[in-house]
Amino acid sequence: MPEFLYDKKLYYNPVEFAMDRIGGTWKMPILWRLKDRVMRYSELKKDIPRITHKMLTSQLRQLEKEGFIHRKVYPVVPPKVEYSITDKGKTAIPIIHTIREYGLQLMEEAGIDVEKKK
């Protein structure tokens, strides 16, 4: 099995590598919300109520480090920070859309009534 080292972490396949970049509980929902508009931290927190402040901050930093989102800080008091999706981040949207549709299908099969807006 081929393996490769990136950023001091060992990977065994491209799926593992990609999921480390956009996987987990919160990265895809964050990218999904940024796909159509620029959002402030408080807007993201309000739109994803189950995420903790610590986790939202951590996930935003990771997505920014990997180049999936852009963080713009305005030099005002109090500080104003906006997050937007980058071109690299936009390439993940079709994948997230497919996973979302599959999730909706699985939920429907399980008898869960789902609002398709988000």
N, C-alpha and C positions, 0 to 999 in steps of 0.2 A: 504494500500500500504506500503510495507516495505521501510524503509529508513535507511541509515547509514552515519556516519560522518567519513570523511577522510581528514586529513590535514586541519582541520577547515572549511571544506565545506560539505554541506549536499547533498547526492545523493539519488535518488529514484529508480534507476535501473542500471543494469550492462552496458547497452548501453550508458547511460548518462556518466557513469564513464569512459568507454573506449574512448568515443568521447572527453572527457575532456583531455585525455592523448595524443591522436593522431589526433584529429579532428581540425577543423578550416581551414583557407585558406592555411596555409603554412607548417604545420608539416608533412603532408603526402608527399607533393612534395619534402621536404628536405630529408625525409627517402628514398623516391623512388630514388633520385639521389645518395644517399650514399650506396644503396644496392649492387652495383658492384665495388665500388672503394672508396678509401680515397680521401677526397677533402679538400682544404684549403678554408678559409672564402671567399677570393676573387673569387675563382672558383665557389662557391655556388652563390655568389652575381651575377656574370656574367651569370650563367645558369638560374637564376630566376630574370630577370631584373626588374620586377614590384615590388618586395619586397623592402622595405626601409631598410637602414642599422639598424635602431633602431629595426624594427620588426624581421629581420634576427637574430640579436644578442639575442633578447628576446626568440625567438622560439628555437634557439640552446641551450640556457641556460635551458629552460624548458625540452627539450628532454634529455639533459645531466642529469639533476636532477632526472628525472624519469627512467634513465638507458637505454634509447633507443639508445643513441649515446655515443661515447667516444671522449673526447677532449684531444689531446696530444700536449703539449707545449714543443718546443725545446729551450734550453738555448742559443740562438744566438741573435745577434743584426743585423738587426731588428728582433723582435720576429717572430717565425714561429709556426703556430698553424695548426694542421690537425684534421679533424673530420672523424670518421668512425662509422659504424653501429655496434651495439653489438648483441649478440645472442638474447636478448630480442627484440631489434629493428627488427631483421630478422623475428620474429614471426608475425609482422604486415604486412610484404610484401605481402603475399597471399591476405589479406583483401584489401590492397591498389590496388593490381592488379585487383581484382574483381570490385572495385569501378571505376577504370580506364576504364575497358572494358565496364562497364555499361554507363559511361560518353561518351565514343566513340560511343556507340550505340545510345544514346539520341541525340548526335550531328549530327550523320548521318541522323536520322529521321527528324531532324530540317533543313536538307539541308546544314549543315556546313561541308566543306571539311577540314579534319583533317589530319595532318601529324602524323603517328603512332610511330615515333621514340622515343619521350620523354614520 
